[in-house]
């Protein structure tokens, strides 16, 4: 039900924003860009969701719950945080893995730590983009400043779960 409400709100906001554009040419260009984005994203989303469902069925529930469940405590959070950067691929991979882990018994807080860690410290992103474009010093400085963020997010998440 929450997905339906959220989707309705997003659609309503999109229509409102579309109507705020100053003329029909801009509206048409917006619709063309939206359809192109949909064509690009839809197959990836379907593949990721199917993959997450299959992956969730393959994960051993007892091990996931032991390693990342509520009883795992700080060890589970640290392990989830450490696994984030090691996950190759983009958001469709990492979010699919987090969804599969949630389905098989991981705590929501561990999933928050994992996704936040992946978002900040993905090795593929660091090696492919950050180091070549920003340089070693800046990457080290960014890491030094942001390393505790996944654990802070997990701590705040504990207030909600």
trRosetta pair geometry for C-beta under 8 A, 3 or more apart (Angstrom, degrees):
i j d omega theta_ij theta_ji phi_ij phi_ji
1 4 5.6 -53 -154 34 38 114
1 5 6.5 35 151 -16 69 104
2 5 5.7 -55 -148 38 34 110
2 6 6.1 32 155 -16 68 109
3 6 5.8 -57 -144 42 29 110
3 7 6.0 31 156 -21 65 109
4 7 5.8 -54 -143 37 26 111
4 8 6.4 27 156 -19 62 107
5 8 5.8 -56 -149 35 29 110
5 9 6.5 28 154 -17 64 106
6 9 5.7 -56 -148 37 31 111
6 10 6.3 29 155 -17 66 107
7 10 5.8 -55 -145 38 31 109
7 11 6.2 31 156 -18 66 107
8 11 5.8 -54 -144 39 30 110
8 12 6.2 32 156 -19 63 108
9 12 5.7 -55 -146 37 29 112
9 13 6.3 28 156 -17 64 107
10 13 5.8 -55 -147 38 30 110
10 14 6.3 33 152 -22 65 105
11 14 5.6 -53 -147 34 32 113
11 15 6.5 30 155 -17 65 103
12 15 5.9 -54 -148 36 31 108
12 16 6.3 31 153 -18 64 107
13 16 5.6 -54 -146 38 32 114
13 17 6.2 32 155 -18 66 106
14 17 5.8 -55 -147 38 29 109
14 18 6.3 34 152 -23 64 106
15 18 5.5 -51 -147 34 32 115
15 19 6.4 29 155 -16 64 106
16 19 5.9 -59 -152 38 30 109
16 20 6.6 32 149 -25 63 106
17 20 5.4 -54 -151 29 36 115
17 21 7.6 54 150 -37 61 85
18 21 6.1 -35 -169 0 39 113
18 27 5.9 77 -177 -133 88 93
18 30 6.1 179 -122 109 86 148
18 31 7.7 60 -136 -63 127 86
21 26 4.2 -157 175 106 123 120
21 27 5.0 166 75 -67 140 74
21 30 6.2 -135 -63 -20 158 145
22 26 6.0 68 49 19 74 148
23 26 5.4 98 59 10 71 99
23 27 7.2 -131 106 -3 39 92
24 27 5.3 -55 -146 38 38 115
24 28 6.1 41 155 -22 70 104
25 28 5.8 -52 -148 35 29 111
25 29 6.4 28 153 -16 63 107
26 29 5.7 -54 -146 39 33 111
26 30 6.2 38 152 -23 64 106
27 30 5.6 -54 -150 35 30 115
27 31 6.4 29 153 -18 64 104
28 31 5.8 -54 -149 36 31 109
28 32 6.4 32 152 -19 65 105
29 32 5.7 -51 -146 36 32 112
29 33 6.3 32 155 -17 64 106
30 33 5.8 -56 -148 38 29 110
30 34 6.3 30 153 -21 64 108
31 34 5.5 -53 -146 36 32 114
31 35 6.4 31 156 -18 66 104
32 35 6.0 -55 -149 36 30 108
32 36 6.4 30 153 -18 63 107
33 36 5.7 -55 -148 37 31 113
33 37 6.3 32 153 -19 65 106
34 37 5.7 -54 -148 37 31 111
34 38 6.3 34 152 -21 64 106
35 38 5.5 -51 -147 36 33 115
35 39 6.4 36 153 -20 65 103
36 39 5.7 -53 -149 35 31 112
36 40 6.5 28 153 -17 64 107
37 40 5.7 -57 -149 38 32 111
37 41 5.9 13 161 -7 70 115
38 41 6.2 -64 -133 46 26 98
38 42 5.6 33 172 -35 67 112
39 42 6.6 -38 -124 21 18 112
40 43 8.0 -87 172 31 22 94
40 44 7.5 -2 146 0 60 120
41 44 5.7 -74 -158 46 43 110
41 45 5.7 39 154 -24 82 110
42 45 5.8 -56 -142 36 29 109
42 46 6.3 28 161 -18 65 106
43 46 5.8 -54 -146 37 32 110
43 47 6.2 30 157 -16 66 108
44 47 5.8 -55 -145 40 29 109
44 48 6.1 28 156 -19 65 109
44 92 5.4 -114 163 -73 100 160
45 48 5.7 -56 -144 38 30 110
45 49 6.2 25 159 -15 66 108
45 92 6.9 -130 -95 -116 43 117
46 49 6.0 -58 -145 39 27 106
46 50 6.2 25 157 -14 64 109
47 50 5.9 -58 -145 41 28 109
47 51 6.0 30 156 -20 64 111
47 92 7.3 43 84 166 91 141
48 51 5.6 -56 -144 40 28 113
48 52 6.2 32 155 -23 64 104
48 92 3.6 -116 -86 -173 142 101
48 93 7.1 -111 -124 -63 105 36
48 95 7.2 38 168 74 134 97
48 96 4.6 -138 -178 -62 87 129
49 52 5.6 -47 -144 32 32 113
49 53 6.6 33 154 -18 62 103
49 96 7.0 -139 -83 -110 30 104
50 53 5.7 -55 -152 35 32 111
50 54 6.4 27 153 -13 66 106
51 54 5.8 -57 -145 41 32 107
51 55 5.8 33 156 -21 68 110
51 96 5.4 23 91 177 102 154
52 55 5.5 -54 -139 40 28 112
52 56 6.1 34 157 -25 63 105
52 95 7.8 -46 -84 113 138 67
52 96 3.6 -133 -72 -159 102 86
52 97 7.3 -122 -114 -51 87 26
52 99 4.7 16 -169 79 141 120
52 100 4.8 -149 -164 -52 73 96
52 103 8.0 119 157 0 95 138
53 56 5.8 -51 -148 31 28 112
53 57 6.8 26 153 -16 60 104
53 100 7.6 -147 -70 -96 15 95
54 57 5.8 -58 -156 34 34 110
54 58 6.5 26 150 -16 66 109
55 58 5.7 -62 -150 39 34 109
55 59 6.5 42 153 -33 68 100
55 96 6.6 94 30 145 144 102
55 97 6.7 -77 137 -104 156 59
55 100 4.3 -50 100 -107 104 163
56 59 5.9 -44 -147 20 33 114
56 99 7.3 -68 -64 117 124 77
56 100 3.7 -145 -70 -142 79 81
56 101 7.9 -121 -107 -34 83 25
56 103 4.2 3 -147 77 138 137
56 104 5.6 -173 -158 -39 78 104
59 63 7.7 -132 174 67 78 100
59 64 5.3 40 158 -47 121 136
59 100 6.0 136 -15 152 138 107
59 101 7.0 -169 -139 -96 170 54
59 104 4.5 -119 93 -22 126 174
60 63 4.2 50 91 19 112 112
60 64 6.5 163 84 -14 57 86
60 104 7.8 102 90 178 23 138
61 64 5.9 -60 -144 39 30 108
61 65 6.0 24 162 -15 67 111
61 104 4.7 -136 -106 -169 70 90
61 105 5.3 101 -166 -11 79 130
62 65 6.0 -57 -144 41 27 109
62 66 6.2 28 156 -20 63 110
62 105 7.9 40 -87 37 19 167
63 66 5.6 -55 -143 38 31 111
63 67 6.0 13 164 -6 67 113
64 67 6.3 -65 -139 47 24 98
64 68 5.6 -38 -178 39 65 110
64 69 7.2 97 125 -46 62 89
64 101 5.9 -166 -158 -145 126 73
64 104 4.4 59 61 113 158 112
64 105 4.9 127 99 61 101 101
64 106 5.5 -74 167 -52 102 85
65 68 7.2 -73 -110 61 15 68
65 69 3.9 31 -167 -49 60 135
65 71 7.7 43 157 34 81 107
65 104 7.2 -120 -44 138 82 72
65 105 3.3 -50 -75 146 92 142
65 106 7.3 -128 -91 -65 44 39
66 69 6.5 21 -46 15 13 114
66 71 7.4 -42 -132 78 43 114
66 72 6.7 101 154 -76 36 102
67 72 5.8 47 164 -105 21 144
67 76 6.0 136 152 -113 47 89
67 79 6.2 -88 175 98 99 160
68 72 5.7 -39 -99 16 10 160
68 76 4.7 139 -121 -161 37 112
68 79 6.9 -118 -83 84 82 118
68 80 5.8 94 -125 -67 108 112
68 101 6.0 -28 97 -178 159 120
68 105 7.4 121 76 105 90 77
68 106 3.8 -17 116 -124 123 94
68 107 6.4 -149 149 18 71 75
68 110 4.3 158 -169 144 93 165
68 111 7.9 83 168 -51 127 66
69 72 5.4 121 56 -11 58 100
69 76 6.8 -126 44 -111 37 160
69 105 5.2 -34 -85 153 109 94
69 106 6.3 -117 -76 -121 50 30
69 107 5.5 102 -163 -38 33 89
69 110 7.7 -52 -59 -3 11 146
70 73 8.0 40 160 -60 44 52
70 107 4.7 118 -69 -86 60 126
72 75 5.5 -112 172 76 83 91
72 76 2.7 82 113 -45 130 125
72 77 7.7 159 110 -17 104 61
72 79 7.6 -73 167 30 137 126
72 107 7.4 -146 38 -1 105 120
72 110 7.1 38 67 -76 133 139
73 76 6.1 121 55 16 34 99
73 77 7.3 -69 136 -1 39 100
74 77 5.5 -55 -148 38 39 113
74 78 6.2 38 155 -19 70 105
75 78 5.9 -56 -147 38 29 108
75 79 6.3 28 154 -18 64 108
76 79 5.7 -55 -144 38 30 111
76 80 6.2 30 156 -18 65 106
76 106 7.9 171 -178 -146 124 83
76 107 6.9 82 125 23 146 116
76 110 5.1 -59 145 -96 106 129
77 80 5.8 -53 -145 38 30 110
77 81 6.2 31 154 -19 64 108
77 109 6.6 -41 -94 130 107 103
77 110 5.9 -126 -91 -102 56 71
77 113 5.0 141 -156 -44 78 170
77 151 6.6 90 149 -117 124 78
77 154 5.0 102 -145 -177 126 164
78 81 5.6 -54 -145 38 31 113
78 82 6.2 30 154 -19 65 107
78 151 7.9 15 -86 -91 66 111
79 82 5.7 -55 -146 37 31 110
79 83 6.3 28 156 -19 65 108
79 110 8.0 -5 71 -148 88 115
80 83 5.9 -57 -145 36 30 109
80 84 6.9 50 153 -40 60 94
80 106 7.6 116 -94 -162 129 128
80 110 4.2 166 -48 -171 157 83
80 111 7.2 -99 -159 -69 144 23
80 113 4.5 92 99 88 119 112
80 114 4.0 -83 179 -61 98 91
80 117 7.1 155 130 15 70 139
81 84 6.0 -36 -159 4 33 118
81 113 4.8 -66 -65 164 84 110
81 114 7.0 -116 -72 -83 34 45
81 116 7.9 -28 -115 77 82 94
81 117 4.5 157 -149 -72 58 147
81 150 4.6 141 -123 113 106 144
81 151 6.5 -7 -85 -60 154 80
81 154 7.6 -77 -63 -31 113 140
82 85 7.5 -60 -172 31 36 97
82 86 7.3 21 145 -7 65 118
82 117 7.5 -53 -28 177 14 159
83 86 5.5 -71 -155 44 45 113
83 87 6.6 59 152 -43 76 96
83 114 6.1 -19 76 -128 102 101
83 117 7.5 92 66 92 53 141
84 87 6.2 -52 -162 8 31 112
84 94 7.3 51 -145 -143 72 125
84 113 7.4 -127 -42 135 130 64
84 114 5.0 173 -75 -164 95 51
84 115 7.1 -148 -119 -58 116 7
84 116 7.2 -53 -120 74 161 47
84 117 2.8 141 39 98 158 103
84 118 3.7 -124 -167 -49 90 65
84 119 7.7 -48 -177 10 128 55
84 120 7.8 36 131 46 139 81
84 121 6.3 82 106 62 108 101
84 122 7.4 -87 149 -77 80 64
84 150 6.9 -158 7 -107 159 152
85 117 6.1 -84 -32 154 76 95
85 118 6.7 -170 -66 -107 34 47
85 121 4.0 -51 -85 117 113 102
85 122 5.8 -169 -134 -103 57 23
85 123 5.0 85 167 -34 90 86
85 126 7.8 4 -152 -2 109 131
86 123 6.6 29 -99 2 36 127
87 93 6.3 171 164 121 108 112
87 94 5.1 108 119 -96 149 91
87 97 6.4 -137 -130 28 138 159
87 118 5.3 -23 48 -114 127 120
87 122 7.0 -63 70 -122 81 90
88 93 6.9 -43 94 125 55 166
88 123 7.8 -51 -90 66 67 98
88 124 5.4 96 -137 -47 69 135
89 92 7.1 -82 154 66 118 77
89 93 3.3 67 98 2 138 154
89 94 6.9 -178 88 -31 93 77
89 124 7.1 94 -12 24 21 163
90 93 6.0 110 58 13 47 97
90 94 7.4 -108 128 5 30 98
91 94 5.8 -62 -136 47 37 102
91 95 5.4 25 171 -10 75 114
92 95 6.6 -52 -128 45 21 101
92 96 6.0 25 163 -22 56 115
93 96 5.9 -64 -149 37 22 110
93 97 6.5 20 156 -18 62 107
94 97 5.8 -53 -148 35 31 110
94 98 6.4 31 153 -17 65 105
94 114 7.6 -175 -172 140 97 95
94 115 6.2 126 146 -119 112 70
94 118 4.4 153 -142 152 148 165
94 119 7.9 174 117 -55 160 66
94 122 7.8 -90 -59 -94 145 119
95 98 5.4 -50 -145 38 36 113
95 99 6.2 39 154 -20 67 104
95 115 6.7 51 -94 -117 67 119
96 99 5.7 -52 -146 37 31 111
96 100 6.3 31 154 -18 64 106
97 100 5.7 -54 -146 38 31 111
97 101 6.2 32 154 -20 65 106
97 114 7.6 -117 106 149 107 139
98 101 5.7 -54 -146 37 30 111
98 102 6.4 34 153 -21 64 104
98 106 7.9 -112 -157 83 56 148
98 111 4.5 103 -165 -155 100 99
98 114 5.6 173 -98 89 101 125
98 115 5.1 7 -77 -61 157 106
99 102 5.7 -51 -149 34 32 113
99 103 6.4 33 152 -21 63 106
100 103 5.6 -54 -150 35 32 114
100 104 6.4 11 158 -4 66 111
101 104 6.1 -70 -145 47 30 97
101 105 7.9 -78 176 60 58 53
101 106 3.8 12 153 2 96 146
101 110 7.3 -108 140 106 133 113
101 111 6.0 169 86 -90 117 97
101 114 7.3 60 49 23 160 167
102 106 5.5 -71 -81 63 39 96
102 108 6.6 46 -120 -91 111 64
102 111 5.3 5 -65 -66 101 151
106 110 4.9 -112 179 78 101 128
106 111 5.7 113 117 -53 123 92
107 110 4.6 96 60 3 84 101
107 111 7.2 -150 96 -3 47 84
107 161 7.0 132 178 133 97 150
108 111 5.5 -54 -150 38 38 113
108 112 6.3 44 150 -23 68 102
108 157 6.6 -151 118 175 93 122
108 161 4.9 -180 61 -90 122 155
109 112 5.5 -47 -150 32 34 115
109 113 6.5 35 151 -18 64 102
109 154 5.0 82 178 -155 93 82
109 157 4.5 156 -115 108 78 124
109 158 5.6 37 -106 -71 143 70
109 161 5.7 -143 -45 52 95 141
110 113 5.6 -52 -149 36 34 112
110 114 6.3 36 152 -21 65 106
110 154 7.5 42 -85 -126 31 119
111 114 5.6 -52 -145 36 32 114
111 115 6.2 25 160 -13 67 107
112 115 6.2 -58 -142 40 26 103
112 116 6.0 22 160 -15 63 113
112 150 8.0 156 127 -161 72 74
112 153 5.5 -149 152 135 109 106
112 154 5.6 156 90 -93 110 62
112 157 4.4 172 40 -73 167 160
113 116 6.0 -60 -143 42 25 109
113 117 6.0 26 158 -20 63 111
113 150 4.8 81 -155 169 69 101
113 151 6.8 37 -125 -86 112 44
113 153 6.6 163 -91 82 54 102
113 154 4.2 13 -69 -69 105 122
113 157 7.8 -120 -41 28 76 147
114 117 5.9 -60 -148 38 24 110
114 118 6.3 24 155 -18 63 107
114 150 7.9 94 -43 -156 14 128
115 118 5.7 -51 -145 37 31 112
115 119 6.2 35 154 -23 64 106
116 119 5.6 -52 -146 34 31 113
116 120 6.4 15 160 -7 64 111
116 149 6.3 -141 162 124 121 94
116 150 4.3 159 98 -111 112 76
116 153 4.6 154 -71 49 167 160
116 154 7.7 -136 34 -41 141 79
117 120 6.2 -66 -144 44 27 100
117 121 5.7 -38 -179 37 66 113
117 150 4.2 20 -64 -90 83 153
118 121 7.2 -87 -122 58 15 70
118 122 5.4 43 -175 -73 63 92
119 122 7.2 2 -113 -27 8 104
120 146 5.4 -152 -164 141 134 132
120 149 6.0 135 -68 70 163 134
120 150 6.8 -134 28 -49 135 97
121 126 6.9 -3 -166 -42 51 130
121 143 7.1 77 -109 -117 103 94
121 146 8.0 -175 -59 105 94 114
122 125 4.0 68 83 11 110 110
122 126 6.5 174 89 -12 56 85
123 126 5.5 -54 -140 40 34 111
123 127 5.8 25 163 -13 70 110
124 127 6.2 -58 -139 43 25 103
124 128 5.7 8 167 -5 64 120
125 128 6.3 -63 -130 47 21 99
125 129 5.5 -33 -173 33 62 116
125 130 6.5 55 136 -15 76 106
126 129 7.3 -68 -111 55 10 75
126 130 4.7 -40 -138 42 51 126
126 131 6.1 61 160 -25 69 96
126 139 6.2 100 -155 -151 101 130
127 130 7.8 15 -16 45 16 86
127 131 6.0 -6 -128 18 33 129
128 132 7.4 -43 165 12 27 121
129 132 6.8 -86 -154 46 16 97
129 133 5.7 -18 175 8 61 125
130 133 6.4 -75 -135 49 19 95
130 134 5.2 -30 -170 27 65 120
130 138 7.7 -142 179 99 93 102
130 139 5.0 109 140 -99 118 111
130 142 7.6 -104 -160 46 138 151
131 134 7.0 -57 -99 54 13 81
131 135 7.1 39 -160 -134 47 9
131 136 6.4 29 -139 -78 88 61
131 139 5.7 -16 -83 -40 67 156
134 138 4.1 -107 157 82 110 138
134 139 5.9 129 88 -51 119 81
134 142 7.9 22 131 -15 159 134
135 138 5.1 84 67 15 85 103
135 139 7.0 -157 95 -7 41 92
136 139 5.8 -62 -147 38 30 109
136 140 6.2 28 159 -18 68 108
137 140 5.9 -58 -149 37 27 109
137 141 6.3 27 153 -18 64 108
138 141 5.5 -53 -145 37 33 113
138 142 6.3 34 155 -20 66 104
139 142 5.8 -52 -147 36 31 110
139 143 6.3 31 153 -18 63 107
140 143 5.7 -55 -147 38 31 112
140 144 6.2 34 153 -23 65 106
141 144 5.6 -52 -145 34 30 113
141 145 6.5 24 158 -15 63 107
142 145 6.0 -60 -149 39 29 107
142 146 6.0 -9 166 10 67 118
143 146 6.5 -77 -133 52 23 88
143 147 5.8 46 170 -59 67 96
144 147 6.7 -24 -135 -10 19 113
146 149 4.9 -20 -171 -11 77 127
148 151 5.4 -65 -168 49 67 109
148 152 5.6 69 135 -28 89 104
149 152 5.5 -57 -142 37 34 112
149 153 6.2 36 159 -20 68 104
150 153 5.7 -52 -147 36 32 112
150 154 6.4 34 152 -20 64 105
151 154 5.4 -48 -146 36 36 115
151 155 6.3 41 152 -22 65 101
152 155 5.6 -49 -148 34 33 113
152 156 6.5 30 152 -14 64 103
153 156 5.8 -55 -148 39 32 108
153 157 6.1 38 149 -24 64 108
154 157 5.3 -53 -146 36 32 118
154 158 6.7 44 151 -31 63 95
155 158 5.7 -42 -157 18 34 116
155 159 7.8 40 145 -22 56 93
156 159 5.8 -43 -170 17 44 115
156 160 7.6 28 143 -7 65 103
157 160 5.8 -64 -159 40 45 105
157 161 6.0 5 157 8 80 112
158 161 6.3 -72 -130 55 32 86
